Amino acid sequence: MGLMSRREAHPVSTVSVVCVLASVASLAAAACEPPPAGSEAPPDFGACPVSYFDEGVPVPPVHLAMPDFFAFGAHVPLRPAGVQVDIENAVGTVRFDGGAPMPAFVFHFVDWSDIQRTVFQGLAVANGVWFPFWLYCTDDGTLDQVWVERTDRPGWTSFAVDGACAPTSEVSTATIDLPANTLSRVALTCGFGVTTPADHDTRADLTSSQPGSMAFPGYTSTTVLVFNTYDCRTNCGARNFFELHSITWNRDRNEVGFQIWYLDPLVQGVLTDNTIVLPRVASQNVTFPDATWRLGNP
């Protein structure tokens, strides 16, 4: 199945909305439901000042044959809301909020039977900002929902669309071409903490509104910038978990990635999933079995 994994699920709504805490992932058998109505406030950790990482994060260019991705296609004509999707063979362009088309690729998917959708996860790259996104496809090939987040601010945007998708079991033969770019002002959000004993080889240290770090054998210490969160302690079926969405930066290897951290009371420690690392276009999912975590601000 390559890098297209089984774990991603967004709640689906029928109108375009902006949410500060909206779901993008389903953990194991969990099935996230649509977000609560606008009258229901998201969980409140009190004041949550957003700070920003004060360094630019340089991302090398990518020119690489697709590493066993499926040859997925998706198309949404340009809409009044400024959304457009043009993906063939798992690569192409997208645009959001009327911005310019951005190079993009799709690298994960999950079949979400509860809503009769297959959800495809991708990444769009602009100079200064990355846009992780999720596409909702029905069995008859309709693409009716797009969810997107961006690295320079916490929150989510959802678009109701009228598009088409063409999933296939064929392996993509395309090449990923992404220009060199520099992520700037990556947001640093709050409401969480993750720690491990400092003397452990596999360790993580994530603190609200600050740059964090992780390290594990064979991989030097890596900067972790948590720019967004999703609270799945309610409206997500039987499971109860919390997500941290982050940019990772390994200066020694000159690698930058997108990574989701799962804080789940039924799982020992903390695990990561739905990761993509550039320029090698590879997953990098890690388990931190001795990590402890908390929610809320200090």
N, C-alpha and C positions, 0 to 999 in steps of 0.2 A: 504494500500500500504506500510505500515511500513516506514522504513527510506529511501526507494528507492523513491526519489522525482522526480519531473518533470523537474527541472531546471539544465541542464548542456548541453553545446554544444561547441565542438571544431571546428575550421575550419579544413577542410581536404585538404591535399595536396597529390600528387602522388609520392613524393620522400621523403627520410629522410632529415630533415632540422633541424637546430638549430636556434631558434628565441629568441630575447631578450624580445619582446612584442608580444605574440601570443595568440589567444583567447582560453578560455576554458569554457566560460559560456555564456548562452543566458538569457537575463533578460526578463521575461514575454513573449511577442510575438516577441521579437527580434530574428533575424536569422543571425548569423555571417557567413560571406563569407570566402573563402580561403584567407590566408594571401597574402599581395601584393607581386609582383615579387621581386627578390633579388635586383633589381636596385632601388626599392623604399625604402628609409630609414624609419624606424619607427619614430614617433614623438620624437623630441629631446628636453629634458628639460635642455640641457647644461650638464656640468660635473655632473656625478652621481656616486660619490665614494661609493662603497659598504663597509660597516663596518660589524662587527660581534658581536653577543651577547657574552659577556665574561663569562657567566656562563653555566655550563652543566644543561640541563633540564631533570630531572629524570622521566621516564615513568614507572608506575607499570606494572607488567605482567597482561595479560588478559587471562582468561579461562571462557568463557561465551557462553551459547547457543545463537544461532543467534536470535536477537530480531525482528522477523517478516520480515526478508529479503527474497526476492525471491530466489529460488534455481537456480541461474544463473550459466551456465558453459561456459568456453572459453578455447581454446587451440591454441597455436602457437608453432610449433616445433622450436628448437634452430636454429636461423638464423646466417649467417656470421656476421651480425651486432651485435650479442650478445644478441638478444631479445628472450625471451621464456616466454610463458604464460601457466599455468596449473591450471585452476580454476574449481572446481566442487562444486556444492551446495553452491556457492558464496564464498568459501574459497579455498586457495591453495597457490601456489608460483608463483612469477614472477622473471625475471632477465632482466637487461638492461645493455647495453654497455659491455657485457662479464663478468659482475660481478657474484657473487654467487647467487643462488636462495634465495629469501627473502619471508618470510611468508606474505600473502596478503589476503585481502577480498574486496568484491564489495558491495557498500552500496547506490548508487544513480543511476538513469537512466532517460533518456528523449527520447521520440520519436521525431526525427528531420526530418520532412517530406520533407523539402526543399532539402535535400541531400539523401533521402531514407535510412536513417541510424537510428538505435537506439544506443545511446551513453551511456555506462556504466562507472560510476566513481568508483575507488577503491583506496585503500591505501596499500602500501607495507612498511614494517618496517625493518630497519637494525639498528644495534647499531651505533649511531652517526648521522644517516640521515633518514628522511622519504621521500618516493617517492609517492606523489599523481599521479594517472594515469587515463587515459580515453581510453576506447576500443570502436571502431566503428564497428557495426554489421549491415549487410544487412538483408533484409527480408528473403533471402534464406539461412541464417545461415553462411555467410562468414564474417570473421573478417579481415578487410583489412587495418586498420590504428590504431596505438597506439601512444598516446601523453603522455609525462611524464615530471614532474618537480621535483626538489629536494630542500630540505630545506637549504642546505648549499651554494646555489648560485642562483642568479636570472637567468631567461631564461627558454626556453622550448626545448625539443627534440621530433621530430616526426619520426616514423618508418613506412614505408610501409611494410606490412606483408601479408602472405597467411595463414590464420588460420580459425578457426571455432568457432562459438558461438551457445549456446543452451539456449535461454531465455525460461522461463516457468512461469506460473501463480502459481505454487506450492510454498508454504512457505518452506524455507530451514530448515532442521533439524540438520544442522551441528553445530559444536562448534568452536568458534574463540579461537585459542591458539596463543598468542603472548608473546615472552619473555620480561622480563624487559629490558629496554634499556635507554640510555642517549643521548638525542640530543645534539650535540656539534657544536659550531661555526655556529649557525643559522644566515643566512645572514640578513642584515638590509638594504633594498634598499631605493630608494628615489623617489621624484617627486610628493609628495602629502602632505596633512595635513588635519586632522579631529579634531574638537574641539566641546565641549559642555560646557555650563555654569557649573562651579565647584560645585554649590549648588544643582544641579539636581540629583535625585536618579538614573536615567538612564543616564549614561554619557560615553563618549569615548574620548580619547586623543591620537592621532596617529601623529607622527612627522617623517619626512624623516630621515633615517639612524640612528634612535634611538629606543630603546624599548618604546612601548606605553602601554596604559592601557584601560580597560573598567570595568564598574560596573553597576549592576542593582539590583532591590530589590530581596532579597533572595539569592544573589550571591555576595560574597566579591570581592574586586578589583582583577582583573586578568591581568597579563602581556600579551601584544600582540606584537608579533614579525613579522613584515611584510617583508617577504623574497622575494616576487615576485609580479609583477603587470601585468595587461593586459589592453591595451588601445583600447577600443571599440568605440571610437568617430568617426571612419571611418570604412568602409567595414563591417558594422554590420546591414545593413538594415535601417529601419526607426528610430530605437532607438539610443541613444547616451549616453554611460555610460563608467565607468572606474572601474576596479576591483583591489582589494588589496588581496593578498593571504597570510595568516598568520598562525603562530603557536600561540596558546593561552596556558597559564600556570597559573592555580590557585593553589598557594602553599598551601593554607589552606585546600583545598579539595583533594590535590594530584591528580589533573586532568590535562591532556594535550590534546589539540585538534587541528584540522585543520579547518580553517574557511575562507570563502570568504566574503569580504566587497564590497558592490555595491554603487558607487557614481553616482547617476543618477539625472540629472537636473529636471526630471519630477516626482521625488518622494521626498516628504518632508523628510528632514533629511538624514539618512544613514541606510541601513539595511544589515544584514548578512544572508547568506544561505549556503547550501551545507556543513554543519558543521558535523564533527564527533568528539566525545570526548571520550577519553580513561581514565580509564579502564572500564567505564560503557557502552561504545559503544552506545552512544545516540547522537541525534541531539541537537543543542543548537543555534537556530536562533533567533536573537534579532533585534528589530527596535529601533533606536535612533532618535526620531522625532524632537528633538531640536538641533541636530548636524548640524554644518556647515562644509563645506569642500572646499578645493582649490587644484588645480593641479599646478605643477611646483616646483622648488626649491626656498628656501628663497633668 
